[in-house]
Amino acid sequence: MPYDAAGPLVAVVVLGLLALFTRWAFAGRPAPSSPVDDGLLTRVATLSRRESALQLRALLSDAGIRSTVRFPGAHRAEVLVFPEDADRARALAVSFRSPE
């Protein structure tokens, strides 16, 4: 009869070890709600429409400024540029009139 309890006991031990391994493996990872790292880029504008952000990006491109657009959430678009272009990009972004 002692062998009848061995199966469930082994299953509980294996599940416990899996839970500990999973906790260890995913420890230290950023939570999904943590802020996004911009890396080498600087945010110069936040707009509520995708089309407006793409139009601003085209304006920056015409001025010779490399840029990208990030969409962190619904109805939100951020335009990012390299730090050396940030001042010129901000000046253009301020003068930019979006059809919002």
N, C-alpha and C positions, 0 to 999 in steps of 0.2 A: 503493500500500500504506500510506502514512502515515495515510490516512483510516480504515483498519480499526481502528486503536488509539484513535481519537478518541472513539468511543462509550463504551467502558468507562472511559476516563480522565474523561470528562465525568460519568459516573455516580458515580465515586469522589469527585470534587470536590463534586458536589451532596450526596452523603451526608455528607461531612465538614462542609460548611456547615450542613446540617440538624442534625448532632450538636452543633456549636458554638452554634447558635441555641437549641436545646433546653436546653443546659446554662446558657446565659445567662438564658433566660426563666424557668427554675425555680430559679435560684440565690436564696438568701435566704429561701426558704419554709421554715416550720418542719417538722421531721421529724414523721411521724405519731406517734412515741412521745414527743414533747415534752409537758410538762404543759399542761393546758387552762387558759386564762385565765378566771377567774371574773367578770371585768369589774367591775361595781358590786356584785355579790353576795358574801355571806360564807357559807361552809359552816358549818352548825351541827350537822350529824349525818351519819354514814355508817352505813348499814344494809345487811344482807345480803339483805333481801327487798323486792321491789317493793311488796307489800301493806303492809308495815310503814311504808315511807317515805310511802306515800299516806295512811295513817292518821295519821302524825305531821303531815303537811301539813294534813289536815282539822282536827286539834287546834289547830294554829297559826292556821288560818283562823278558827276559833271564837273565838280570843283576839284577832282583829283584826290578825293579822300576815300580811302578804303573803309568799308563799313559792313556790318551784318545786322540782321534783325532776329531777335529772340522773342518767342511767344510764351511767356511764363504762365499765362492763364487766359481764361475766356475774356474777351474784350480788353486785352492788354498786349501791347507790342512795345518792345524796347529796342532802340537803335544804339549799337555799340561801335566804337572806333578805337584805334590805337591811341595811347596817351599823347604821343607827339602831335596828333591831329585834333585833339579834343577841343582846344580853344577855338580853332577855326570852325569846327563842326558845330559847337554850341552857338557860335555867332550866326551861322546859317540856319540852325534849328530855330532860333528865336525869331528870325525873319520869315520862317516858313509858315505859310497859311494853308492849313489843311481844310478840305471841304467837309469838315465834320459837322 
